Amino acid sequence: MPPQTQYAKSGTVNVAYQVVGDGSIDLVYVPGWVSHVEEMWEDSANARFLNRLASFSRLILFDKRGTGMSDRVPVEALPTLEERMDDVRAVMDAVGSERAALFGVSEGGSMSMLFAATYPERTTALSTFGVFAKRLWSADYPWAPTWEQRKAEIELVEREWGREMDLSTLVPSLAGDEPFKRRLAAYLRRSASPGAAAALLRMNSFIDVRHVLPAIRVPTIVLHRSEDRDVKIEEARYIASQIPGARLVELPGQDHLPWVGEPDAVLDEIEEFLTGVRSAAMPDRILTTVLFTDIVGSTERAAGIGDRRWRELLESYYGLVRKELSRFRGREVDTSGDGFFATFDGPARAIRSALSITRSVRALGCEIRGGLHTGEVELMGNNVGGIAVHIGARVAALAGPGEVLVSSTVKDLVSGSGIAFHDRGAHTLKGVPGTWQVFSVDPASIAQ
């Protein structure tokens, strides 16, 4: 479950923070442009990234003032780098951290570098990812965008804020992933207002910490993807060359966000830098329970109530399903129209979640059908694939209104749980070899 959000007083401002993990190293994660300490746990890839950081540290997360869960401030009073450092010190004091390593991402790296130079007595180490020292082009810093380019980006952000973004620069590997685009749009919407987002971009355009780089005297690692389209690799090379003893690690890839693309490569470097060792490689195949649901008769329902009311119903439906998935530790993998695809680390939780979803959506006048299967799946970034996914989808297609069907594998794995089933016979599943015994869950056997 996501950690509890708490508040530290920085001057007159309340700064939201979280602490997760119990490692011997304190690690302050300094986010980029905007953030939301609670919403970042809603994206499975981001949550996995944070959990991995917390596996070898006491991870300290926070939202800078004016963003996320921290106090909103007037657009004209958004935090300077100095005030952002005040916020970090306030959070460190609140959690009893005398010294901590900093991990600065993108714009958060600029403040992290300034903090390390200003407060070496409170900084054990500095790690950065995708950072810049200066955000506008000049003859002696030719890798940055021009003011005209930045101004066009600022105007676009304020005009289009909250809608699905063009990710071809920020996260090119997921530029065509519609569920990811929707999640990112929601995350940004909740992290800052359009005016604050644009004002922060404008303010960040004039950041220049080049003169402080030679004053950094703590161990430093500069991580950067070699084909990052948002912040050029030349910027990382420059920064590493200016910080005494800094080590530059150029990683393959184009994505500017550290938790997408190949996040383990980033995490391995940070872990080894801070602890001296790196964990064994994460598996690319795991055993999981897959759940598919959809609304029965959705086409007829949509035609009967009209497009606008159908969209409103879907929004309510999405909210109910996501609430029940969260209750039972389910992970949303994909949505398509009225269909949901989710995974669970336990089949009994998956069954209980499916039945809770079935009961909840009846308040909307809907009936859903669901299907579950447990098997080995292949991890593919934010997605999963493999024959187990196909079996789960085919089992769901056999279900009737209000019915949750499971494969015999699921039934056998929850033996002793008290969940009862009715045999629905053997079936041939399209595209899947052999015949499969299918069972319907008896709702009466599970307390509401």
C-alpha positions in Angstrom: 0.0 0.0 0.0 1.2 3.6 -0.6 2.9 5.2 2.4 1.1 7.7 4.6 1.4 11.4 3.5 2.6 13.7 6.3 3.5 17.4 6.4 6.5 19.4 7.4 6.4 23.2 8.1 8.8 25.2 5.8 8.3 28.8 6.9 4.6 29.3 6.6 4.1 26.6 4.0 3.1 22.9 4.6 5.2 20.6 2.5 3.8 17.1 1.9 6.2 14.2 2.3 6.3 10.4 2.6 8.9 8.0 4.0 9.1 4.4 2.8 11.7 1.7 3.4 14.0 1.1 6.4 17.4 1.0 4.8 20.5 2.4 6.5 20.9 5.2 3.8 18.6 8.1 3.7 17.7 9.0 0.1 15.8 12.1 -0.8 14.0 11.8 -4.2 13.9 15.3 -5.7 11.2 15.3 -8.5 11.3 17.3 -11.6 8.8 19.9 -12.9 5.7 18.8 -11.0 4.8 15.9 -8.7 2.2 14.3 -6.5 3.4 12.0 -3.8 0.2 10.0 -3.7 -0.6 9.8 -7.4 2.9 8.6 -8.3 2.0 5.3 -6.6 -1.0 4.8 -8.9 1.2 4.1 -11.9 2.6 0.6 -11.5 5.9 1.3 -13.3 6.5 4.4 -11.1 5.5 2.5 -8.0 7.9 -0.3 -8.9 10.7 2.2 -9.4 10.0 3.8 -6.0 9.8 0.5 -4.2 13.1 -0.6 -5.7 14.7 2.7 -4.4 13.2 1.9 -1.0 14.5 -1.6 -1.0 18.0 -0.3 -0.3 17.3 3.0 1.5 15.0 5.0 3.7 13.3 6.8 0.8 12.0 10.3 1.4 9.6 11.7 -1.1 8.1 15.2 -1.2 6.1 17.7 -3.3 7.7 21.1 -3.6 5.4 24.0 -2.5 2.8 24.9 -5.1 2.5 21.3 -6.5 1.0 18.0 -5.5 -0.2 17.6 -1.9 1.9 20.6 -0.6 0.3 24.0 0.0 -0.7 25.8 -3.1 1.0 29.2 -3.5 0.2 32.1 -5.8 1.7 31.7 -9.3 3.8 34.7 -8.8 5.2 33.2 -5.6 6.3 29.8 -6.9 9.4 28.5 -5.1 12.9 29.7 -6.1 15.8 27.2 -5.9 16.6 28.6 -2.5 13.1 28.0 -1.2 13.1 24.5 -2.6 16.3 23.9 -0.6 14.4 25.2 2.5 11.7 22.6 1.8 14.2 19.8 1.6 15.8 20.8 4.8 12.4 21.1 6.5 11.4 17.6 5.4 14.8 16.1 6.4 14.4 17.7 9.9 10.9 16.4 10.2 12.0 12.8 9.6 15.1 13.1 11.7 17.6 12.8 8.8 20.9 14.6 9.6 22.5 13.6 6.3 21.0 12.1 3.2 21.9 11.2 -0.4 20.0 13.2 -3.0 18.5 11.8 -6.2 17.5 14.7 -8.5 15.5 14.1 -11.7 15.4 16.5 -14.6 14.7 20.0 -13.1 15.0 18.5 -9.6 18.7 17.9 -10.4 19.4 21.6 -10.5 18.3 22.1 -7.0 20.0 18.9 -5.9 23.3 20.2 -7.3 22.9 23.5 -5.5 21.9 21.8 -2.2 25.0 19.5 -2.4 27.3 22.5 -2.9 25.6 24.6 -0.2 25.0 21.9 2.4 27.8 19.3 2.1 27.5 18.6 5.8 23.9 17.3 5.1 24.7 15.5 1.8 26.3 12.1 1.7 26.1 11.7 -2.1 24.5 13.1 -5.2 22.9 11.2 -8.0 21.2 12.8 -11.0 19.1 11.6 -14.0 18.3 13.6 -17.1 19.5 16.9 -15.6 20.6 20.2 -17.0 22.7 23.1 -15.6 21.1 25.8 -17.7 17.8 25.6 -19.6 18.3 28.2 -22.4 20.7 28.2 -25.3 23.7 30.4 -25.3 27.0 30.3 -27.3 28.8 28.7 -24.4 25.9 26.3 -23.7 24.6 25.3 -27.2 22.8 22.1 -26.2 19.8 23.8 -24.6 16.6 24.9 -26.4 16.2 28.5 -27.4 13.8 30.9 -25.6 11.5 30.8 -28.7 11.3 27.0 -28.3 10.7 27.2 -24.6 8.1 29.9 -25.0 6.2 27.8 -27.5 6.3 24.9 -25.1 5.0 27.0 -22.2 2.1 28.3 -24.3 1.2 24.8 -25.4 1.3 23.5 -21.8 -1.1 26.2 -20.5 -3.4 25.7 -23.4 -3.5 21.9 -23.5 -3.0 21.1 -19.8 -4.7 18.0 -18.6 -5.2 16.5 -22.0 -3.3 13.6 -23.5 0.2 14.9 -24.4 2.4 14.3 -27.4 5.0 12.1 -25.8 7.3 11.8 -28.8 9.9 14.0 -27.0 9.4 13.2 -23.3 8.7 9.4 -23.5 9.0 8.3 -27.1 8.9 4.6 -26.2 5.3 5.0 -24.9 4.2 7.7 -27.4 1.5 5.3 -28.8 0.5 3.8 -25.5 -3.0 5.2 -24.9 -3.5 3.9 -21.3 -0.1 5.4 -20.3 -1.0 8.7 -21.9 -4.3 8.9 -20.0 -2.5 8.0 -16.7 0.2 10.6 -17.2 -2.4 13.3 -18.2 -4.3 12.6 -14.9 -1.1 12.6 -12.9 0.0 16.0 -14.3 -3.5 17.4 -13.8 -3.5 16.5 -10.1 0.1 17.7 -9.6 -0.4 21.4 -10.6 -2.9 23.8 -12.1 -2.3 25.0 -15.7 -1.1 28.4 -14.5 1.4 26.8 -12.0 2.7 24.3 -14.6 3.3 27.1 -17.1 4.8 29.4 -14.5 7.2 26.7 -13.3 8.3 26.0 -16.9 8.9 29.7 -17.4 10.8 30.0 -14.1 12.9 26.9 -14.8 13.9 28.4 -18.2 16.1 30.8 -16.4 17.9 28.3 -14.1 21.7 28.4 -14.4 23.7 26.5 -11.8 26.9 26.2 -13.9 28.9 28.3 -11.5 28.1 26.0 -8.5 29.2 22.7 -10.2 33.0 23.1 -9.3 32.0 23.7 -5.6 30.3 20.2 -5.3 32.5 18.1 -3.1 30.4 15.0 -2.4 30.5 11.7 -4.4 28.5 12.3 -7.5 27.1 10.1 -10.3 25.5 11.6 -13.4 23.0 9.3 -15.2 21.7 10.1 -18.6 20.2 8.3 -21.5 22.3 8.8 -24.6 19.4 9.7 -26.9 17.2 11.7 -24.5 15.2 14.0 -26.7 14.2 16.5 -23.9 17.6 17.1 -22.3 20.6 16.3 -24.6 23.4 14.0 -23.5 25.9 16.8 -24.1 24.4 18.5 -21.0 25.2 15.5 -18.8 28.8 15.3 -20.2 29.3 19.0 -19.4 27.9 18.7 -15.9 30.1 15.6 -15.1 33.2 17.4 -16.4 32.6 20.3 -14.1 31.9 18.4 -10.8 35.2 17.2 -9.3 35.4 13.4 -9.3 31.9 13.0 -10.8 31.2 9.8 -12.7 29.1 9.9 -15.9 27.1 6.9 -16.9 25.5 7.0 -20.4 22.6 4.6 -20.6 20.9 3.5 -23.9 17.5 4.9 -24.6 15.5 8.0 -25.5 13.0 8.3 -22.6 13.4 11.3 -20.2 11.4 9.7 -17.3 13.6 7.3 -15.3 10.8 4.8 -14.5 10.0 3.9 -18.1 12.2 2.4 -20.8 14.8 0.4 -19.0 14.4 1.6 -15.3 16.4 -1.3 -13.9 19.5 0.0 -15.6 19.0 3.3 -13.7 18.3 1.6 -10.4 21.2 -0.7 -10.7 23.6 2.2 -11.0 22.1 4.1 -8.1 22.1 1.1 -5.8 25.7 0.2 -6.6 26.8 3.8 -6.2 25.1 4.2 -2.8 25.6 0.7 -1.4 28.6 -0.8 -3.3 26.5 -3.7 -4.6 23.7 -4.2 -7.1 20.8 -6.5 -6.9 20.3 -9.6 -9.0 18.5 -9.0 -12.3 14.7 -8.8 -12.0 12.9 -11.7 -13.7 11.2 -11.0 -17.0 8.5 -13.7 -16.3 6.4 -14.1 -13.2 3.4 -16.1 -12.0 0.3 -13.9 -11.7 -3.5 -14.0 -11.8 -5.1 -12.1 -14.7 -8.6 -10.7 -14.6 -10.6 -9.5 -17.6 -14.0 -7.7 -17.2 -16.4 -5.9 -19.4 -19.9 -4.5 -19.3 -22.6 -6.9 -20.7 -24.6 -5.4 -23.5 -22.5 -2.2 -23.6 -23.2 -1.5 -27.3 -27.0 -1.6 -26.8 -26.7 0.5 -23.6 -24.6 3.1 -25.2 -27.0 3.4 -28.1 -29.9 3.7 -25.7 -28.6 6.5 -23.5 -26.6 8.5 -26.0 -22.9 9.4 -26.2 -22.7 12.0 -23.4 -24.5 9.9 -20.8 -22.5 6.8 -21.9 -19.2 8.7 -21.3 -20.4 9.8 -17.9 -21.4 6.3 -17.0 -18.0 5.0 -18.2 -16.2 7.5 -16.0 -18.2 6.4 -12.9 -17.6 2.8 -13.9 -13.8 3.3 -14.2 -13.8 4.9 -10.8 -15.6 2.0 -9.2 -13.4 -0.6 -10.8 -10.2 1.2 -9.9 -11.4 1.6 -6.3 -12.0 -2.2 -6.0 -8.7 -3.1 -7.7 -6.9 -0.9 -5.2 -8.7 -2.6 -2.3 -7.4 -6.0 -3.3 -3.9 -5.0 -4.6 -4.8 -5.3 -8.2 -2.8 -3.6 -10.9 -4.6 -2.1 -13.8 -2.8 -3.1 -17.0 -5.1 -1.8 -19.7 -8.5 -0.5 -20.5 -10.3 -0.6 -23.8 -13.8 0.9 -23.9 -15.6 -0.8 -21.1 -13.1 -3.6 -20.8 -10.5 -3.8 -17.9 -7.4 -6.0 -17.8 -5.7 -6.3 -14.4 -3.3 -8.5 -12.6 -3.0 -9.8 -9.0 -0.4 -11.4 -6.9 -2.9 -13.8 -5.5 -5.9 -15.7 -7.0 -8.2 -15.4 -3.9 -7.7 -11.6 -3.9 -8.5 -11.5 -7.6 -11.7 -13.5 -7.2 -12.8 -11.2 -4.3 -12.0 -8.1 -6.3 -13.9 -9.4 -9.3 -17.0 -10.1 -7.2 -16.8 -6.7 -5.5 -16.6 -5.0 -8.9 -19.7 -7.0 -10.0 -21.6 -5.8 -7.0 -20.4 -2.2 -7.1 -21.3 -1.5 -10.8 -24.9 -2.7 -10.3 -25.5 0.7 -8.7 -24.9 2.1 -12.1 -27.5 -0.2 -13.6 -24.8 -2.4 -15.2 -23.9 -6.0 -15.2 -20.4 -7.1 -15.9 -18.8 -10.5 -16.6 -15.4 -11.5 -15.5 -12.8 -14.2 -16.2 -9.6 -15.2 -14.3 -6.6 -17.4 -14.9 -3.3 -17.9 -13.1 -0.2 -18.6 -15.1 3.2 -17.4 -16.0 3.2 -14.0 -17.9 6.0 -12.1 -19.7 6.8 -8.6 -18.4 6.9 -6.1 -21.2 7.4 -2.7 -19.7 4.0 -1.6 -18.2 2.3 -4.4 -20.0 2.2 -8.2 -19.7 1.7 -10.9 -22.3 1.8 -14.6 -22.9 -0.5 -17.6 -23.2 -1.9 -17.0 -19.6 -3.3 -13.6 -20.8 -5.0 -15.2 -23.8 -6.5 -17.9 -21.5 -7.9 -15.3 -19.1 -9.5 -13.3 -21.9 -11.1 -16.5 -23.4 -12.5 -17.6 -20.0 -14.0 -14.1 -19.6 -15.7 -14.4 -23.0 -17.6 -17.4 -21.8 -19.1 -15.7 -18.7 -22.7 -14.6 -18.6 -24.2 -11.4 -17.0 -23.0 -11.0 -13.4 -20.9 -14.1 -13.6 -17.2 -14.6 -12.7 -15.6 -17.6 -14.3 -12.2 -19.1 -13.4 -9.9 -21.7 -15.0 -9.3 -24.9 -13.1 -5.8 -23.6 -12.2 -7.4 -20.8 -10.2 -9.9 -23.1 -8.5 -7.1 -25.5 -7.4 -4.9 -22.7 -6.1 -7.7 -21.3 -3.7 -8.5 -24.7 -2.3 -9.2 -24.3 1.5 -10.1 -20.6 1.1 -13.8 -21.3 1.5 -14.6 -20.0 -2.0 -17.2 -22.3 -3.7 -17.5 -23.0 -7.4 -20.0 -24.5 -9.9 -18.6 -26.6 -12.7 -19.3 -25.1 -16.1 -17.8 -27.9 -18.0 -14.9 -28.4 -20.4 -14.3 -25.8 -23.2 -12.1 -25.3 -26.2 -10.6 -21.8 -26.0 -9.9 -20.1 -29.3 -6.2 -20.1 -30.0 -5.4 -22.1 -26.9 -4.4 -25.8 -27.2 -6.4 -28.5 -25.5 -9.7 -28.3 -23.5 -10.1 -26.3 -20.4 -12.3 -26.9 -17.4 -14.1 -23.8 -16.4 -15.9 -23.0 -13.1 -18.2 -20.1 -12.0 -17.6 -18.5 -8.6 -20.5 -18.9 -6.1 -21.0 -15.3 -4.8 -22.8 -16.6 -1.7 -19.6 -18.3 -0.5 -17.8 -14.9 -0.2 -19.0 -12.4 2.5 -19.8 -9.0 1.1 
